[in-house]
Amino acid sequence: MDKEEIALLVAGIGAAVSLLTFWLTKISQESKARREERRQEYRELVSTLTQCYMRIVSPYDPPIPVIDEQLQRQITDAKLESFKVLQDRIAIAEELAETDVLDVWTEAIVSLERNTDSVRFAKKFKLLRERIIRMANRPAPKKSRLRSLFYRIRYFREIRQFRRRHDDARPNS
């Protein structure tokens, strides 16, 4: 090998190493950004649910004999806000959908409305809050390639069936 071939080989290896470094850095930064976005959504979820919890439970502890219209509106707004924050999480939507967080929260609110037992509501909220914090602190679930493939196949099968039905319904000319 002469000097030019060695120089070209070293230059090629240098370029490959720099591209590999760039690619690995980009993947690492994207992964870090996704983790931070996920943690931020969980942080907002816990914060908003805690605020809503305080606004919902305040009239029940100590019990107020008659809840006026303004207080009832405050409770209703807090309930709506709590359900909204549970529904509009984007980065953690799949994780929330795979759990029963929404069901537990709904049951806690319904139970409070029926029984006006703020202690039971507080216990349910505490368990729910702890579960959400555990979910936030564990690593994000890996996306299942098999599940993704299954959904794609099902999606294209449904499109094909729709086209067949549409073609069958179309009058022949």
Phi and psi restraints in degrees (value plus and minus 20) as a CYANA .aco file:
   2 ASP   PHI    -114.9   -74.9
   2 ASP   PSI     157.4   197.4
   3 LYS   PHI     -83.4   -43.4
   3 LYS   PSI     -55.3   -15.3
   4 GLU   PHI     -86.9   -46.9
   4 GLU   PSI     -61.9   -21.9
   5 GLU   PHI     -84.9   -44.9
   5 GLU   PSI     -60.8   -20.8
   6 ILE   PHI     -84.6   -44.6
   6 ILE   PSI     -62.3   -22.3
   7 ALA   PHI     -82.8   -42.8
   7 ALA   PSI     -62.2   -22.2
   8 LEU   PHI     -85.7   -45.7
   8 LEU   PSI     -60.6   -20.6
   9 LEU   PHI     -83.1   -43.1
   9 LEU   PSI     -65.6   -25.6
  10 VAL   PHI     -84.1   -44.1
  10 VAL   PSI     -60.9   -20.9
  11 ALA   PHI     -84.4   -44.4
  11 ALA   PSI     -61.6   -21.6
  12 GLY   PHI     -84.5   -44.5
  12 GLY   PSI     -63.0   -23.0
  13 ILE   PHI     -84.4   -44.4
  13 ILE   PSI     -61.3   -21.3
  14 GLY   PHI     -81.4   -41.4
  14 GLY   PSI     -62.8   -22.8
  15 ALA   PHI     -85.8   -45.8
  15 ALA   PSI     -62.6   -22.6
  16 ALA   PHI     -83.5   -43.5
  16 ALA   PSI     -61.9   -21.9
  17 VAL   PHI     -84.9   -44.9
  17 VAL   PSI     -61.6   -21.6
  18 SER   PHI     -86.9   -46.9
  18 SER   PSI     -58.2   -18.2
  19 LEU   PHI     -85.9   -45.9
  19 LEU   PSI     -62.2   -22.2
  20 LEU   PHI     -82.4   -42.4
  20 LEU   PSI     -63.0   -23.0
  21 THR   PHI     -82.2   -42.2
  21 THR   PSI     -64.8   -24.8
  22 PHE   PHI     -79.9   -39.9
  22 PHE   PSI     -66.5   -26.5
  23 TRP   PHI     -82.5   -42.5
  23 TRP   PSI     -65.9   -25.9
  24 LEU   PHI     -85.2   -45.2
  24 LEU   PSI     -58.8   -18.8
  25 THR   PHI     -84.1   -44.1
  25 THR   PSI     -62.8   -22.8
  26 LYS   PHI     -82.8   -42.8
  26 LYS   PSI     -65.4   -25.4
  27 ILE   PHI     -81.1   -41.1
  27 ILE   PSI     -62.9   -22.9
  28 SER   PHI     -83.2   -43.2
  28 SER   PSI     -63.1   -23.1
  29 GLN   PHI     -86.0   -46.0
  29 GLN   PSI     -61.3   -21.3
  30 GLU   PHI     -84.3   -44.3
  30 GLU   PSI     -61.5   -21.5
  31 SER   PHI     -83.6   -43.6
  31 SER   PSI     -63.1   -23.1
  32 LYS   PHI     -83.9   -43.9
  32 LYS   PSI     -61.3   -21.3
  33 ALA   PHI     -83.9   -43.9
  33 ALA   PSI     -61.6   -21.6
  34 ARG   PHI     -83.7   -43.7
  34 ARG   PSI     -62.4   -22.4
  35 ARG   PHI     -81.9   -41.9
  35 ARG   PSI     -62.7   -22.7
  36 GLU   PHI     -87.5   -47.5
  36 GLU   PSI     -59.7   -19.7
  37 GLU   PHI     -83.0   -43.0
  37 GLU   PSI     -61.8   -21.8
  38 ARG   PHI     -82.3   -42.3
  38 ARG   PSI     -67.4   -27.4
  39 ARG   PHI     -82.3   -42.3
  39 ARG   PSI     -59.6   -19.6
  40 GLN   PHI     -83.6   -43.6
  40 GLN   PSI     -61.9   -21.9
  41 GLU   PHI     -84.8   -44.8
  41 GLU   PSI     -61.2   -21.2
  42 TYR   PHI     -84.1   -44.1
  42 TYR   PSI     -60.4   -20.4
  43 ARG   PHI     -80.7   -40.7
  43 ARG   PSI     -65.9   -25.9
  44 GLU   PHI     -84.2   -44.2
  44 GLU   PSI     -59.0   -19.0
  45 LEU   PHI     -82.4   -42.4
  45 LEU   PSI     -69.5   -29.5
  46 VAL   PHI     -83.9   -43.9
  46 VAL   PSI     -62.9   -22.9
  47 SER   PHI     -83.1   -43.1
  47 SER   PSI     -68.2   -28.2
  48 THR   PHI     -86.2   -46.2
  48 THR   PSI     -62.8   -22.8
  49 LEU   PHI     -83.2   -43.2
  49 LEU   PSI     -57.4   -17.4
  50 THR   PHI     -85.3   -45.3
  50 THR   PSI     -64.2   -24.2
  51 GLN   PHI     -81.9   -41.9
  51 GLN   PSI     -63.7   -23.7
  52 CYS   PHI     -84.4   -44.4
  52 CYS   PSI     -61.7   -21.7
  53 TYR   PHI     -76.3   -36.3
  53 TYR   PSI     -66.8   -26.8
  54 MET   PHI     -83.7   -43.7
  54 MET   PSI     -60.1   -20.1
  55 ARG   PHI     -91.2   -51.2
  55 ARG   PSI     -52.7   -12.7
  56 ILE   PHI     -94.9   -54.9
  56 ILE   PSI     -62.4   -22.4
  57 VAL   PHI    -102.5   -62.5
  57 VAL   PSI     -39.5     0.5
  58 SER   PHI     -76.3   -36.3
  58 SER   PSI     -59.9   -19.9
  59 PRO   PHI     -92.1   -52.1
  59 PRO   PSI     -38.9     1.1
  60 TYR   PHI    -112.8   -72.8
  60 TYR   PSI     -31.1     8.9
  61 ASP   PHI    -157.0  -117.0
  61 ASP   PSI      81.1   121.1
  62 PRO   PHI     -92.4   -52.4
  62 PRO   PSI     133.9   173.9
  63 PRO   PHI     -80.2   -40.2
  63 PRO   PSI     112.5   152.5
  64 ILE   PHI    -118.5   -78.5
  64 ILE   PSI     104.7   144.7
  65 PRO   PHI     -79.6   -39.6
  65 PRO   PSI     -62.9   -22.9
  66 VAL   PHI    -147.0  -107.0
  66 VAL   PSI     102.5   142.5
  67 ILE   PHI    -113.9   -73.9
  67 ILE   PSI      97.7   137.7
  68 ASP   PHI     -94.1   -54.1
  68 ASP   PSI     154.7   194.7
  69 GLU   PHI     -83.7   -43.7
  69 GLU   PSI     -60.0   -20.0
  70 GLN   PHI     -85.3   -45.3
  70 GLN   PSI     -61.7   -21.7
  71 LEU   PHI     -87.2   -47.2
  71 LEU   PSI     -58.9   -18.9
  72 GLN   PHI     -83.5   -43.5
  72 GLN   PSI     -58.8   -18.8
  73 ARG   PHI     -85.1   -45.1
  73 ARG   PSI     -60.2   -20.2
  74 GLN   PHI     -80.8   -40.8
  74 GLN   PSI     -63.4   -23.4
  75 ILE   PHI     -84.9   -44.9
  75 ILE   PSI     -65.4   -25.4
  76 THR   PHI     -82.6   -42.6
  76 THR   PSI     -63.9   -23.9
  77 ASP   PHI     -81.9   -41.9
  77 ASP   PSI     -60.2   -20.2
  78 ALA   PHI     -85.3   -45.3
  78 ALA   PSI     -60.2   -20.2
  79 LYS   PHI     -83.7   -43.7
  79 LYS   PSI     -66.2   -26.2
  80 LEU   PHI     -81.5   -41.5
  80 LEU   PSI     -62.2   -22.2
  81 GLU   PHI     -84.2   -44.2
  81 GLU   PSI     -58.8   -18.8
  82 SER   PHI     -85.8   -45.8
  82 SER   PSI     -61.8   -21.8
  83 PHE   PHI     -88.9   -48.9
  83 PHE   PSI     -55.8   -15.8
  84 LYS   PHI     -83.1   -43.1
  84 LYS   PSI     -65.7   -25.7
  85 VAL   PHI     -87.3   -47.3
  85 VAL   PSI     -49.9    -9.9
  86 LEU   PHI     -92.4   -52.4
  86 LEU   PSI     -48.4    -8.4
  87 GLN   PHI    -110.5   -70.5
  87 GLN   PSI     -45.2    -5.2
  88 ASP   PHI    -122.3   -82.3
  88 ASP   PSI      -0.5    39.5
  89 ARG   PHI     -97.3   -57.3
  89 ARG   PSI     103.1   143.1
  90 ILE   PHI    -114.0   -74.0
  90 ILE   PSI     -71.4   -31.4
  91 ALA   PHI     -88.1   -48.1
  91 ALA   PSI     -43.6    -3.6
  92 ILE   PHI    -137.6   -97.6
  92 ILE   PSI      -3.8    36.2
  93 ALA   PHI     -79.0   -39.0
  93 ALA   PSI     -64.2   -24.2
  94 GLU   PHI     -85.6   -45.6
  94 GLU   PSI     -60.0   -20.0
  95 GLU   PHI     -83.2   -43.2
  95 GLU   PSI     -62.9   -22.9
  96 LEU   PHI     -87.5   -47.5
  96 LEU   PSI     -56.9   -16.9
  97 ALA   PHI     -86.4   -46.4
  97 ALA   PSI     -50.8   -10.8
  98 GLU   PHI     -99.8   -59.8
  98 GLU   PSI     -28.2    11.8
  99 THR   PHI    -131.7   -91.7
  99 THR   PSI     159.6   199.6
 100 ASP   PHI    -128.0   -88.0
 100 ASP   PSI      10.0    50.0
 101 VAL   PHI     -78.1   -38.1
 101 VAL   PSI     -67.2   -27.2
 102 LEU   PHI     -83.0   -43.0
 102 LEU   PSI     -61.3   -21.3
 103 ASP   PHI     -84.6   -44.6
 103 ASP   PSI     -62.3   -22.3
 104 VAL   PHI     -84.5   -44.5
 104 VAL   PSI     -62.0   -22.0
 105 TRP   PHI     -84.4   -44.4
 105 TRP   PSI     -64.3   -24.3
 106 THR   PHI     -80.8   -40.8
 106 THR   PSI     -65.6   -25.6
 107 GLU   PHI     -82.2   -42.2
 107 GLU   PSI     -59.2   -19.2
 108 ALA   PHI     -83.4   -43.4
 108 ALA   PSI     -63.0   -23.0
 109 ILE   PHI     -87.6   -47.6
 109 ILE   PSI     -64.8   -24.8
 110 VAL   PHI     -82.3   -42.3
 110 VAL   PSI     -61.2   -21.2
 111 SER   PHI     -82.8   -42.8
 111 SER   PSI     -60.8   -20.8
 112 LEU   PHI     -84.1   -44.1
 112 LEU   PSI     -62.0   -22.0
 113 GLU   PHI     -84.5   -44.5
 113 GLU   PSI     -58.6   -18.6
 114 ARG   PHI     -94.9   -54.9
 114 ARG   PSI     -65.8   -25.8
 115 ASN   PHI    -122.4   -82.4
 115 ASN   PSI     -33.3     6.7
 116 THR   PHI      28.9    68.9
 116 THR   PSI      16.1    56.1
 117 ASP   PHI    -118.9   -78.9
 117 ASP   PSI      75.5   115.5
 118 SER   PHI     -90.8   -50.8
 118 SER   PSI     -44.9    -4.9
 119 VAL   PHI     -88.2   -48.2
 119 VAL   PSI     -65.6   -25.6
 120 ARG   PHI     -84.1   -44.1
 120 ARG   PSI     -60.7   -20.7
 121 PHE   PHI     -81.3   -41.3
 121 PHE   PSI     -62.0   -22.0
 122 ALA   PHI     -83.2   -43.2
 122 ALA   PSI     -60.6   -20.6
 123 LYS   PHI     -84.9   -44.9
 123 LYS   PSI     -62.9   -22.9
 124 LYS   PHI     -85.1   -45.1
 124 LYS   PSI     -60.2   -20.2
 125 PHE   PHI     -85.0   -45.0
 125 PHE   PSI     -60.9   -20.9
 126 LYS   PHI     -80.8   -40.8
 126 LYS   PSI     -65.6   -25.6
 127 LEU   PHI     -83.6   -43.6
 127 LEU   PSI     -61.1   -21.1
 128 LEU   PHI     -85.1   -45.1
 128 LEU   PSI     -64.0   -24.0
 129 ARG   PHI     -81.6   -41.6
 129 ARG   PSI     -63.4   -23.4
 130 GLU   PHI     -83.1   -43.1
 130 GLU   PSI     -59.6   -19.6
 131 ARG   PHI     -84.3   -44.3
 131 ARG   PSI     -63.3   -23.3
 132 ILE   PHI     -84.1   -44.1
 132 ILE   PSI     -59.9   -19.9
 133 ILE   PHI     -85.4   -45.4
 133 ILE   PSI     -60.4   -20.4
 134 ARG   PHI     -81.7   -41.7
 134 ARG   PSI     -61.5   -21.5
 135 MET   PHI     -82.6   -42.6
 135 MET   PSI     -59.2   -19.2
 136 ALA   PHI     -88.0   -48.0
 136 ALA   PSI     -53.7   -13.7
 137 ASN   PHI    -106.2   -66.2
 137 ASN   PSI     -34.0     6.0
 138 ARG   PHI    -105.5   -65.5
 138 ARG   PSI     138.7   178.7
 139 PRO   PHI     -83.3   -43.3
 139 PRO   PSI     131.1   171.1
 140 ALA   PHI     -83.0   -43.0
 140 ALA   PSI     120.7   160.7
 141 PRO   PHI     -86.4   -46.4
 141 PRO   PSI     123.3   163.3
 142 LYS   PHI     -92.5   -52.5
 142 LYS   PSI     120.9   160.9
 143 LYS   PHI     -93.9   -53.9
 143 LYS   PSI     107.6   147.6
 144 SER   PHI     -98.9   -58.9
 144 SER   PSI      97.8   137.8
 145 ARG   PHI     -87.1   -47.1
 145 ARG   PSI     -54.8   -14.8
 146 LEU   PHI     -85.3   -45.3
 146 LEU   PSI     -64.0   -24.0
 147 ARG   PHI     -83.2   -43.2
 147 ARG   PSI     -62.6   -22.6
 148 SER   PHI     -81.1   -41.1
 148 SER   PSI     -62.9   -22.9
 149 LEU   PHI     -82.7   -42.7
 149 LEU   PSI     -62.4   -22.4
 150 PHE   PHI     -79.1   -39.1
 150 PHE   PSI     -66.2   -26.2
 151 TYR   PHI     -85.0   -45.0
 151 TYR   PSI     -57.8   -17.8
 152 ARG   PHI     -84.3   -44.3
 152 ARG   PSI     -65.7   -25.7
 153 ILE   PHI     -81.0   -41.0
 153 ILE   PSI     -65.1   -25.1
 154 ARG   PHI     -82.2   -42.2
 154 ARG   PSI     -61.9   -21.9
 155 TYR   PHI     -80.9   -40.9
 155 TYR   PSI     -68.1   -28.1
 156 PHE   PHI     -88.9   -48.9
 156 PHE   PSI     -52.3   -12.3
 157 ARG   PHI     -85.0   -45.0
 157 ARG   PSI     -61.9   -21.9
 158 GLU   PHI     -85.3   -45.3
 158 GLU   PSI     -57.8   -17.8
 159 ILE   PHI     -84.2   -44.2
 159 ILE   PSI     -64.3   -24.3
 160 ARG   PHI     -81.9   -41.9
 160 ARG   PSI     -62.4   -22.4
 161 GLN   PHI     -85.4   -45.4
 161 GLN   PSI     -59.5   -19.5
 162 PHE   PHI     -82.1   -42.1
 162 PHE   PSI     -64.4   -24.4
 163 ARG   PHI     -82.7   -42.7
 163 ARG   PSI     -61.0   -21.0
 164 ARG   PHI     -82.3   -42.3
 164 ARG   PSI     -65.8   -25.8
 165 ARG   PHI     -82.2   -42.2
 165 ARG   PSI     -60.8   -20.8
 166 HIS   PHI     -87.0   -47.0
 166 HIS   PSI     -61.7   -21.7
 167 ASP   PHI     -87.6   -47.6
 167 ASP   PSI     -57.5   -17.5
 168 ASP   PHI     -87.5   -47.5
 168 ASP   PSI     -53.7   -13.7
 169 ALA   PHI     -99.1   -59.1
 169 ALA   PSI     -38.2     1.8
 170 ARG   PHI     -96.1   -56.1
 170 ARG   PSI     110.1   150.1
 171 PRO   PHI     -89.2   -49.2
 171 PRO   PSI     120.3   160.3
 172 ASN   PHI     -93.9   -53.9
 172 ASN   PSI     117.7   157.7
